[in-house]
Amino acid sequence: MSALAPYAAQQDNSRGRRHPEPAPAYRSEYQRDRDRIVHSAAFRRLEYKTQVFVNHEGDLFRTRLTHSLEVAQIARTIARSLALNEDLAEAIALAHDLGHTPFGHAGQDALNACMKPHGGFEHNAQSLRVVDELEDKYAEFRGLNLCFETREGILKHCSVKRARSLGDVGERFLKKRQPGLEAQLANLADEIAYNNHDVDDGLRARLLTIEQLREVPLFARHHDVVVKAYSGLSPKQVRHETIRRMTNTLVSDLTEHTRERLRRLKPKHPDDIRAQPAALVGFGDQVREENQELKRFLRQHLYRHYQVHRVMVKAQRVVRDLFEALFADPRLLLPEFFAEAEAAEREAGQAGRARVIADYIAGMTDRYALDEHERLFDPRRLR
Ligand code: MG
């Protein structure tokens, strides 16, 4: 990697790992983090987890896995162009959705409602729990033992109550500080990725139309450019040429406005970034507003589309049924999970039992959850 900016995360300004380890021979510390994430079971499960469309709705829609790869690609581009740590940005991007339940936000809302009396459930906090606790296959430590900066980036938001129990990575939520730049840009790369790929998937699913999308200024102005520049394009080409221009506008605007803010602030160390009252990575005013309008449009016309809604209500029912059945009778769990639930209950009462069940459900893929639901509720299923 060529020379990084003084405010980029680097090995010599890293806060290190919870369990100290010898330095890797050929990789940077953040490359090692990225590799551990890619080798985790939670990462492989992303392939069968909903982004917007449930896995069995079609083979060509984004999944959590392809979404995470698109986020990583955007994050790496921005990081490299600003002389930030590309490996760290990539690691954060690949891990950011590891804690997602099956069935996307609908699944998380249902699980959160079930967990209300037991401390709640939040997919972002769960992503950190996956890398800190639940991936349990190394001899010398629990979790993946990632660097502080990677864990800091994974924890995007957090309640004050939870922050108190999280130690060093929770501190910034108590002191109202910022995370490092790589974390900030991975967060916005997530937004850029889903806003654009959801337009693409929504059009391909025929839940959205070009005419509707032309209400959105960011879409309309790039659509105009494409239609004016070319004649005889197929609908697929028009769609792609428009969306790639939107993505490019968002990435360029974000990069240039962030570069300008860094030029003015002249930070000398990542901690100068953390001490700021607000995030430094961001769009300029016009594009920020256009991006907001796109988000509002998607919320209203795609995420609340009745066809999406019907699938999601069914999905919530599945999650709720699973939780209620397993919580009422933990002996329905596989024996190793039952033993874990019992141990957790001895330690933390009902909340302990509930947490083991929530971890189990959150770890399920869409299809595993549907299958487990059948196994539990269909008397004709033997196993
Ligand atoms: Mg995401």
Residues whose N, C-alpha, C, O or C-beta is under 5 A from the ligand:
A	BS01	MG	D97 D190
